[in-house]
């Protein structure tokens, strides 16, 4: 009897393992961890900033995987099976929708469901949440009888998570009827909801009568609706720019119709449509200006194309057929039954892993998690996870207190687990270099006769450090902990510490991790300086022994912001300003209002007056700023409201330079719009300023002639403010943020300086510095201002003086005749070279998304 009971229990345990537990093994040869389940995978969601991925199974299980290991399982059957999940970045929670109409709020770090909300008596089909966690947009289904026919109707719901109420509901019985929802997406800035719907029950109608609609999530109002037909694929990118494709049958076969819809900064809706003579199945923005479109069937080794949003082909894309594609932070993620790959913005492979799958399987989900350290691809019952090792260069320069380079310094690098991952010595130039995966490391530094050092570093990019080693003395060593916060008690992530002796010699200079740093110093006095972008620097003198913990609280750099609003009823106008550390909303009582001493940074200014609304984004730098917002003189609906400003012409701008001796030409070429980082690391997209006059000043700090244009740029910036946007763009890699900061202070620069990391000056064919490019509101290069005739004349005078001196020497010594001839030939060559580069007969720049072709000469 006992034996039978034991056998029954054993069989039960075996069956439980087979039914409920996954089979986990390492796929041979490619380090992929494979999870095999007996139940179908319904949804997979990776947490961007944590090493956690959630897997929902058809049997009602929710699996939590941390790193490469399954950690926990939760049963959700009482709420229904999870069909859809989305991650809310600001609140670090997951929102899930179930087959029983529940919204589940999940804490991914504690592996638990923290709340459940009953939304509807029916399954949740689509679900998307705003990044700030305010709204969840979802669709549900319910059966209806319409005109004697039983149909399944869909409902659109916008749910306010903070207030726990439904703020928007639309269904078949609404005034604005809704029958089906085909696609649903929220823009990255949380401003817009894009849906594709049908407002009638007709199976054949959807092909031609499906509509794309756009809702403003601030006002919960529809601002766009157009019947375009059911799309094959739809994608959106910040901005808002919508890309959708449709298949149409023509005599020669299927063609693809591409529709691009954009809501610009003035709330104007722009549309573009073009037809491509091939059949496509998927489309994805690579950036705001180009997209990848995948063929329904590969044409030989071509799987798709890259197209400009203006409709011309940029590139053929070749390789393995991509069956599932997704845009990620570092590029594009694509998968197929062959494996998974990461591509750059031109669809070149940066990283890939192959899978050994005997049968052909279609991938269902693909994504990343853990700061894109891990890549996953899921099939019907199999999940593969690949660790993606991203490596960066670490370089350390060693000096003694006299600034002499130190060789033979032993550096030992430990990972977060205390394991040695690198070890070596500095070379004859005093440099230690190594390549390591991204992460947090501890450096142990030693050299016989010198004081040992230890540092914690964050390696998330290529990093160069400089350390000064102090000769070992008998004085005791002190451990000093440094912590840096802002005045809101938040730890600062990009603060820089500089430790100096009282004589001004730098001992340490490096970026402090968010959790602080530790200094090991002998007895004596030191100056500690702390700085961070957009914060007031602090310094203090410490005396050792006696100090163990030093806390620094940096105050924000501040400036005054004046906003002037015209053509509104001031007692009926609301003005709100929103930044990371400052927010305020007021009822306007006069045309201009000044916000005094507010923190520097990016702000969104929102103005509402009657039916008119305006949203303006600005960047407040160290100088006081005044902006103008001019509304139309008559009240117009929201969708037609636009921002206007005092109109100026490019001729007014160029007049500042024409009064002086500059070379001015009118290329009338198409401008190249690009992205570049400012001096604080923020990415600035020139596309956001399209429609305004843009002045681009290409320079470098060691260029003496470049300083001649600064007074003119300052005058333009002060006179026209927001109406003409000025950017100075340094082309030199040696112009570090510290160098640029000093340059800004020395020359009183009140506009933004950008760093040319991608060779934009080459695309504009700039060979003379300074060069100023003036782009008109129509997107064309209206004027090109090169060099300075003052410099040319000065060079001529110096050349004349030189030749005069040589002639005098020749008169006294005829043997110098060869030298004279050589100098004259050199002078002619220099002048010819200058005039060739400064006065081209004609220059045409054809902009493609991938190649810039520069042609010189006549007849182009």
N, C-alpha and C positions, 0 to 999 in steps of 0.2 A: 504493500500500500504506500509506504514511504517513498519507494523508488518511483512509483507512478506520479506522485505529487511533485517530486523533484524534476522528473522529465517534463511534466506539464509546465512548470515554472520556467524551466530552461527554454522550452519552445516559445513561450510567451515573450521572454526576454529577447530571443533572437528575432521574432516577428516585429517587436517594438523597434529594435535597432534598424531593421530593414525598412520599415514604413516611415519612421520619424527622423532618424539620424542620417546626416549626409555622409557620403564617402569622401574623405579628403586625402589627396595624395599629391606628390610633386611630379609635374609633367617632366619627362626626361629631356635633358639637354637645353631647356630654356628658362629654368628657375620659376616657371609659372606654378602657382598653387591652384589646384583644381578642386572645386567643391561639387560633388554630384548629389542630386536630390531625387527622391522618388516622386515628389510632387512638382507640378509646373511652377516656374518662376513667373510671378506676375509683375513685379516692380523691383528695381534696384536703385538705391540712392546713396551716393558718396558724400561725406561731409567735407566741404572744401578745406577747412583749416584744421581738421582733426583726422587722426588715422582710423576712422570708423566708416563702415559701409553697412547699410541696412538692406536686407533682402526679404521681400514678402512672397510667401508661397501660397499656392491655391488651397492647401489644406488648413489655412488659417494661422500659420506660424509666421512670426516676424523674427528674423535672425539678425543678431548684431555681431559683426566681424570687426575686430580691432587689429590693425596691421595685416598680418597674414593668418590670424588665428580666430576661430569662432569662439566668442566669449559668452553669449547668452541667447536664450530663445524665449519669446513671449507669445502666448496664445491670444488671438484677437477674435475668436469665433463669436463671442457674446456681442461684439460690436459689428460683426461682419468681416469679410475678407478685404484686406487693403488692396485697392486697385491703383490709387494714385498717391504720390508723396512729393512734397516740395520742402526745401530747406529755407528757413528765415534767418538770414545772416545776422541781423542786428540783435535778435533775441536768442540766437544759437539753439533753435528748436526745429523740429520737423513737424509739418502739418500733413496728416494723412486722411484720405477719404475712403470710405468703406462701402460695401455692397448693401448695407442696411441704413445708409444715409447718415452715418456719424462722421464728425470731424474729430480726429484723435490728435492730441498734442503730445509729442514724444520728446523726452530729453535724451539725446543720443549718448551723452557722456555717462549717465547713470543707468542706461539700458532699461528705461521704464516709460510707461504711458502715464503722464501726469494729469491728464484731463481728457474728458470725452464730452462732445456737444452733439446732441441730436438735431440735425438740420432738416431732414426730410424723410418721408417714408418711401424711399426708393434709392437705387444705387447712385453713387456719385461717379460720373463718367470722366469729366475734365476737372482739373484743379490747378490753380496757380496762385501764389502768394506774393505780396509786395515784399521787397527786401527789408523795409522798415517794420514789417510785421503788423501793419495796421489793417490791411484788407486781405481776405481770402476770396478769390473768385472761383466759382464752381458751377457745374451743370449737373442736374439730376433728371431722371426720366420718370414718367408716369403714364399709364394707359388712359386713352380717351376715346370717345365715339364722336366722330366728326362726319356730318352728312350721312349717317347710317353706317359708316365704316369705322372699324376699331383700329386705332393707330397708337403709336407710342410717341408721346410728345416730350420735348425737353424744356427745362426751366433754367434760366440764368439767374444766379444769386450772387450778390456781393455782400459778404459778411464782415462786420467790424469786429475784429478780435479783441480790441481794447474794451469796447462797450458791450460786447457779447450780444449784438443785435444785427438783424438783417437790414441793410440800408438801401438795398436795391433788389427788386424782384421783377422778372419778366417771363411771361408764359403765353400760351395760346389765347388766354382770355384777356390779356393786356390790350390796351389801345394800340400799342406797337407790337403786333402779333409775332410770336416766335414758335416755329415748328421744330427745327433741328439746328444743332450747333455742330459744325464740322471741325473747327480749330479755335483755340483760345490761347492768347499769350499776353503777358504784361511786359511793358518796356522796362529796361534796366534801371531807369531813373524813377520808377514807380508812378510816372505821370499818366501813362496811357494804357488802355485795355484795347487789344485788337482781337476781334472775333470774326469768324466766317459762318454765316447763318443762312437759313432758308425760312421764309415767312409764310409758307403754304405747304400743304401735304400733297406732294406730287413726286413720285419716284423719278420720273424723267426730267422734271423741271430743274433739278439741282444742277445739272450740267451747264445750263445757260443762265439760270436765274438766281444762283447763290450770290450772296452779297458779302462784301467786306465792310465792316463797321468799326469805327473808332470812338471810344468813350474817353472823356477827360475824367480821370479818377479824383481830381480835386473837387470838381463841381458835380460829378456823376451824371454829366450830360453827354448825349451823343453829338459829336462834332463832324462826323463823316459817315456816309452810307452810299455805296454804289454797287450796282449789279454787274458783276464781272464774270460770273460762272464759277463752278467749283474748281478750286486750285488743286494741282497735283502736289505742290509743295509750297510752304510759306515760311518765311523767316523775317525777323525784325532785328534791328540793331539800334543802339542808343541814338537818340537824336530828335525825333523818331523817324526811322526810315524803314519801310515795309517792302519786302520783295516777295512776289508770288508768281508762280508759273501755271499755265493751263495748256492742255493738249487739244489741238484742233486737227481734224481730218481734212486734208486737201487732196487734190488729184494725184499729186506726187507722193502722198503718204502723210504721216503725222508730222506736224510742225509744233513748235513751242512758242506760246505767247507769253512774254515777260511783262509784268506790270510793276512799276515802282511808285510808291506813294510816300510822300514826305511831309511831315509837319515841321516847319522851320521855326526859328526863334521868334518870329513875328506872329506865330499862330496861323500862318498862311499854309494852305495845303497845295502841294505841287505834285503833279502826276506825269508819268512818262510810260509809254508802251512801245514795245518793238517785238518783231517776230523773228525767230531763229529757225532755220530750215532743217531741224532734226528733232527727234523724239527724246525727251528728257524725263527723269523720274525723281530727281532730288535737286535742291538748290540751297546754298548757304553763303551768307556774307562772309568774306575773308577780312574785309575792313569796310569802312563806309563807302569806299569808291569802287570796289570790285567784288565779284562773287564767283564761286565755283558752281558749275552746273553739270550734273552727272548724266551721262547717256543711259537710256533704258537698256541698251545692249552695247558693249564695247565695240568700237570700230577698229579692228585690229588690236594694236596695243594701246590705243587711246581710250581712256575711260570717261573723259569729260573735258571741259574747257574752263578757262578763267576768262570772264567777260568784265568789261568796264560797265558801270551803271549807265553810261551814255550809249551803250549798245554795240561797242566794237570788241572784237576778240583780242585778248592779250596773249594767250598761251594755250597750247595743247597740253593736257595732263595725261601722262602715261604711267602704267604700273598695274599692280593687282587691283581687281575690281572691288570698289568700296561699296559695301551693302548698307552700312550705317555710318553716319557722319555727325559730328558735333563740334561746335566751336568751344575752345577752352582758353584759359588765360594765356598759355604759351603758344597758341597756334590752333591747329585743327586736329581732332582725334577721329580716325577712321578705322573701321573694322570690317572683316569678312570671315568666311569660313577658313581662310588661309591664316588669319592672325589679326594683329592690331598694330597701328602705326600712328605716330605723331608727325604732322606736317607743319611747315612754316606758312607764312601768309601767301607764298607763291606756290604752295602745294609740292614743295620739295621735302622728302622724308628726312626728319631729324633723328628719329628713333623708331625701332620696330621690333616685334617679336612674332615668331612663327608658331603656329599650332599644328599638331599632328592629329588631325581628325579624319578618320576613314570615310565616314559618310558626310555628305554635304549638309551643313546646318546653317540656318540664317540667324545672324546675331539679333537679339531683341533689345539689349541695352548695352551702352558703352559709356564710360565716364572715368573720372579720376577722383581721388581723395587724398587727404593728408598733404596739402600744399602741392598737389600733383605729383607726389612721390610715388603713388600707387596708381596703376591703370587697371580697370576691370572691363571684361566683356562677358556678357551673359547670353546663353542659348536657352533652349526650352527647359532643360533640367540640369544644365551645367553652368557653373560660374568659374571663370579663370581670373586670377589676380596676378599682375606682374609688378614687382618692385621696379620703379623707374629711377635709377640712380643719376642724379644731376650733380655734376662736379664743377667746382670753381677753383680759380688760382689764388693761392695765398702767398704773398711775398712779404718778408720782414727784413728791414734794413737796420743794422746795428752800428751804433757809434758810442764812443766814450764821451766824457764830459767836455773834452776839448774838440769835439766834432770829428775825431779821427775814426775811420772805418775799422770795425772789429771783425776779423776772420776767426774761424774755429769756435764760434759760439754754438753750444749744443742746444738744440730745440727738440723737445719731446711733446708730441701732440696727443692728448687724451680725448676720447669721445665721452658722451654723457654717461656711459656705463663704467668709466674709469679705465677703459682698455686703450693701450698704445696703438695708434693708427698711423703714426708717422714719426720719424726720428732722423735727424741729420744735423749738419753743421753749416754755418755761414761760410761763403766762399771768400776769395781774396778781396772782393769788392764789398764784403760785409753783408752779403745778401743770402737769405735762406728762402728757397722757393719750393712749393709743393702743390699738388692738385688733390682736392678732397671733395667728398660728397657734401651737399649743403647740410648744415646743422650747427649745433652749439659745441664748442671745443674749449678745452683748457690747455694753455701753453705753459710748459715748464722750461725756463731759460737759465742756462748756467755757463760760466766761463771761469776757469781757475784764476783766482786773484780778484774776481769781481763778485758783486752782490747778486745772488740768485733772484730771479723774478718769476711771478706767476700771473697769468691773465686769462680771463674768460672772454671769448669772442663769439659773435654770431656770423657765420659764413653763409650768406644768402646771395652774394654776388662776388665778383672778383675783388680782392681786398689787398691793399698795400698798407703796411704798418711801419712805424719808425719807433725804435726803442733806444734809449740811452742807458748804457750800463755804467754803474758806479763802482770804483775800485773798493775792494773789501777793506774795511777798517775794523778796529776793535769795538767801535761804537755799537750799541745794541740796535736790533732791527725792530721796527714798529709796524703793526698791521693796522691799516686805516681803511675802513669801509666807506665807500662813496655811494650815495643814493641821490638821484635827481628826479624832481617832480615839477609839475607846473603848479600854479597857485590853486588849482582845483584838486590838488593832492593826487593827480594822475601821474604814474611813472612815465618819463619821457624816453622814447625809443631811439632817437637820432642825436642825442646830446654828444658833444665832443669835449673831452677833458684834456687840459694841458697842465702839466706839473712842471714848475720852474724852480731853479735855485734863485736866491735873492739877487744874484748878479745877472739874471735874465737868461741863463742857459736852460734850454728845454731838456727835461728829463724824460717825460712821457708825453705823447700826443696821439690819441686814438678815440674811436667811437665807443661809447659806453653801452653795454647791453641794457635792455629794459629793466632787468633785475639788479642793476648796479655793478660795481666793480670793486676790487680789493687792491690797495697799494701796499707795498712793502718798502718802508723808508727807514733810514737810520736817524738818529737824533739830530735835530737841527730845525731850521725854519724853511718853509716852502710856500710858494704861491700856487694856489689851485685856481684855474680858470675854467669855467663851464659855459659853453655856448650851444645854441640850437637854433635852427631856422625859425623865424617869426617870434623869437623870444629875446628878452633883454639879457645880455650876458652878465654873469656874476663872477667875481673873484674874491678870494680871501686868503689871508696868510695864516698858516697853522704852525704851531710850535710843538716839536716832539722831543721827549715823550709827553703824553698827556691826552692825546686825541685818539679815539677808537672809531667814532662814527661821525661822518660829516654829511648833513642833509642840505641839499640846495633846492630852493623853490624859485623857479624862474617865472617872472611876470611876462605877460604878453607884450610884444611891441604893439603900439597903438597909433591910430591916426583918426582924423575927423572925416566923416563921410556926409556930404551934403547932397540931398536929392531934391530936384526941382521938377514939379509936375505941372503941365499946362493943359488947358482946355477941359477942365473938369469942375464939377461943383464941389468945393472943398469940404463942405459940411456933410457931403454924401460920399466921401471917398475914404477907403481903407488902405493904408500902407503898412506892409509888414516886411521886415528884413530878417533873414534867417541865415545864420552861419553855424559853424561847429560849436563856438563858445559864446555866441551872442545872438539873442532873438528878441524882437520887439514888434508889437503891432499897435497902431494908433489910428484914430480918426483924424484925417488931415484937416487943418484949420487955416492953412496958408499955402502959398505956392511952393515954398522951399522950407525944408526942415533939415537940421544938422544933428547927426548922431555923433556925440563927442567921445573921443578917446575909446574907440571900440577896437577889439583885437584884429590884427592883420589876418588876411586869408581870403577865402572864396565866400561870396555871399549871393544869395538868391533874393531878389527884390520883387515883391508881388504887389501890384496895385489893382484895386477893384473900384470902379466907379459906375454905378448903374449896371448896364449890361456889358460894359467894357472892362476888359481885363488885360493886364500886361505882366509878363514875367521876364526879368532881365537878370543875367548872371554877370557879376563883376569880380575882379580880383583887387582887393585893397592892399596896396604896397605901403612903403614907409612914408610916403608923402600924402598930405590931405587930398581928398578927391571930391570932385563935383560932377554929378551926372544929371542929364536932362532926359525926361520922359515926356513926349508930346503926344497926346491922344488926338484922334480925328475930331474935327469941329462939330460933327453930328454923330449921334449915337447909332452904333451899328451892332448887329448880333455878334455873339462871342466868336463864332467861327470865322467872321470876316474882320474882327478887330485886329489892328496891327500897330506895331510900334513905329513911330516916325520921329525924325529928329531934324534939326535945322540942316538944310541941304547945302553942302559945299561941293566944289568941283575940284578935280585933280589939278586943274590949271592954277587954282589958288594955292595948292600945296607946292607945286613945282616953282611957283613964283618966288618962294623963299630962296631957292637955289639959283634961279636964273639971274638974280641981281648980282651974283658973285661968279667967280671964274671957275665954273664946273662944266664938264662935258655932258651935255644933255641930249639924249636921243629918244625917239618914239618908236619902240619895236612893234607895239600893238600885237604882241604874241599872247597866247593863252597862258595864264598864270599857273604855276605849280603850287598846289595847296598841300601842306605837309604837316606832320606832327613833330614836335621837338620838346625837350624838357627845359623848364626854367631853372633858375639858380637854386631852387629849393627841391628839385626833383619832380615837380608836378608836370604832367604831360599836357601841353597846349596844342590844340587842334585848330589850325588856321581855317578849316571848314566852318567853324562856329562863327567866324567873322566875315564870311562871304556876304556880299551885299554892302559892305562898308568900304571906305577907302583904307587900304592897308599899306603902311610904309615899312619896308624891310631894309635894314641897314646892316650890311655884311662887313665885319671888321675883325680885328684881333687887338689885344691890349698893347702889344709892343709896336703897333703901327702908328707912327707919329702923324701921318696924314689923316688917319681915321678920326683924330680928335678935332679936325677942322669942321666936321659936320655936326658935332654935338650941340653947339649953340642953336643951329637951325632946327634940329629935331626937338630940342627943349621948347623952343618958341612955338612950333607946330603943336606939340603935346599940350602946352598950357593954353593955347588959343582955342583948339578944337576939341580937346578932351576925348569923349567917347565917339565923336563923329569921324575921327581919323585915328586908326589904331597904329601905334608905333611899336616895332620890335627891333631891337638890335640883336644880331646873331653872330656870336663868335665862332670862328672857323678853326681855332687853334686848340688842340688837346691840352696844351699847357695852361690854358685859361681855366683853372680849377674854380670851384665856388668861392674859395677864400680870395683868390686873385680878383675875381669879378666883384666881390663885395668891396674890396679896397678900391677898385676902379670906379664903382658906383659912387662911393663916398667922395673920392677925389674930384670927380667931374660933375657931381650933383645930377646924376641921371635919375629921372623921375618916371621912366617907362620900363617895360619888361625886357630883360636880356635872356635870350635863349641860347642853348648849346647845340651846334650842328654836329650831331653824332652820326648822321647818315649821308653826309656829302651833298646837302641841298645846294651849296654854292656851286658844285660841279654841274648839277642839273641846270642851273641858271647860267652856266658857262662864264663864271666870274673869274677873271684873272687879275683884276686890278682892285686894290683896296685903298680907300673905301669905295664900295659900290652901293648905291641906294636904289631899290626897286619900288616903284609906286604902282600899286594894283588898284584899278578902278572898281566901282560897284558892280560892273558887268563881268568881273573876273578876268579882265585882260591886263597885261602889263602896259600901262599908259605911258610911263616914262622910266628911263634908265639913266641914272646919274653916276658917272664914273670919275674917280680920281679928282684932282684939283689942278687947274691951270697955274695956280700959285706955286704948287710944287714943281710943275714943268718949267716955269720961268726961273725958279730958284736953281733948278738943275742946269738950265741953260747958262745962267750966270756963272755957276761953278765950273762948267765945262769951258767957257770962254776964258776964265781966269787961268785954268789949268793949261790950255793950249798957248795962251800968251806967255806963261812962264816957260813952257817948253821951247817956244820960238826964241825967247831971249837966251836960253841955254844953248840953242843950236847956233845962234849968231856968234857966241863965244867959243863954241866947240863943234865944228862940222861933223865930228864923229857921231854926234847924237841924232843925225838925220834918220837913221833906221828907227830909233825910238819915236821920232815925230810921226813918221808914216804909220807905224803900228798904232799909236794913240788915235790918229785921225780915222783909221779903219775901224777901230773899236768904237769911237764916237758915232760913226755912221751906222754901225751895226746896232748900237743901243737905241738910237733914234728910230731906225727902221722897225726894230722889234716893238718899241713903244707904240708907234703909229699903227702897226699891224694889229695889235691887240686892243688899242684904244679906239681906232676909227675903222671898224670893219665896214665893207661895202654894204653888206646886208647879213642879218643873222636871223635864222628861223629855228625855233625850238619846237619840235613835235613831241607832245607829251603822250606817252603810252604808260600803262600801269606798271610795266616792268622795265622798259628800255627808253632812255632819252637819246634821241638822235639829233646831233647838232650839225647843221650844214652851213658852210660859209660860201660866199661868192654870189655872182649874179645868176639869174635864170633859174632860181629854185621855185 
